Amino acid sequence: MQQDQKPQNQPEMASLLLGAGFALASLIILPAVAQRVGLGSAVTIALRGALMRASNRF
């Protein structure tokens, strides 16, 4: 019975991990890189919004 549940749970787990990765990138990695490169706050906020929308898709 566990083998029947495993294929169904894998797409959900992959989506969860991908969404968490996008959230981590938008909250921690993106601002650090933007500060290092010298991007303005408006560009950083726009990129953060794009990453958060991408994380909601998966």
C-alpha positions as CSV (number, residue, x, y, z in Angstrom):
1,M,0.0,0.0,0.0
2,Q,2.9,2.4,0.6
3,Q,4.2,1.9,-2.9
4,D,0.8,3.0,-4.3
5,Q,1.1,6.3,-2.3
6,K,4.7,7.0,-3.2
7,P,4.2,8.0,-6.9
8,Q,1.3,10.3,-5.9
9,N,3.4,12.0,-3.2
10,Q,6.5,12.6,-5.3
11,P,5.0,15.4,-7.5
12,E,3.6,17.1,-4.4
13,M,7.0,16.9,-2.7
14,A,8.8,18.2,-5.7
15,S,6.4,21.1,-5.9
16,L,6.9,21.8,-2.3
17,L,10.6,21.8,-2.5
18,L,10.6,23.9,-5.6
19,G,8.3,26.5,-4.0
20,A,10.4,26.5,-0.9
21,G,13.5,27.1,-3.0
22,F,11.9,30.0,-4.8
23,A,10.8,31.5,-1.5
24,L,14.3,31.1,0.0
25,A,15.8,32.7,-3.0
26,S,13.4,35.7,-3.0
27,L,13.7,36.3,0.8
28,I,17.4,35.7,1.4
29,I,19.6,35.1,-1.7
30,L,18.1,37.8,-4.0
31,P,18.5,40.8,-1.6
32,A,22.1,39.7,-0.8
33,V,23.0,39.5,-4.5
34,A,21.2,42.7,-5.3
35,Q,23.1,44.5,-2.6
36,R,26.3,43.1,-3.8
37,V,25.7,44.0,-7.4
38,G,24.2,47.4,-6.5
39,L,20.6,47.0,-7.8
40,G,18.1,49.5,-6.7
41,S,15.4,48.6,-4.2
42,A,12.6,48.9,-6.8
43,V,14.3,46.4,-9.0
44,T,14.9,44.0,-6.1
45,I,11.3,44.3,-5.0
46,A,10.2,43.5,-8.6
47,L,12.5,40.5,-8.8
48,R,11.2,39.3,-5.4
49,G,7.6,39.6,-6.6
50,A,8.5,37.6,-9.8
51,L,10.1,34.8,-7.8
52,M,7.2,34.7,-5.4
53,R,4.7,34.4,-8.3
54,A,6.8,31.6,-9.7
55,S,6.8,29.8,-6.4
56,N,3.0,29.9,-6.3
57,R,2.7,28.3,-9.7
58,F,4.4,25.1,-8.5
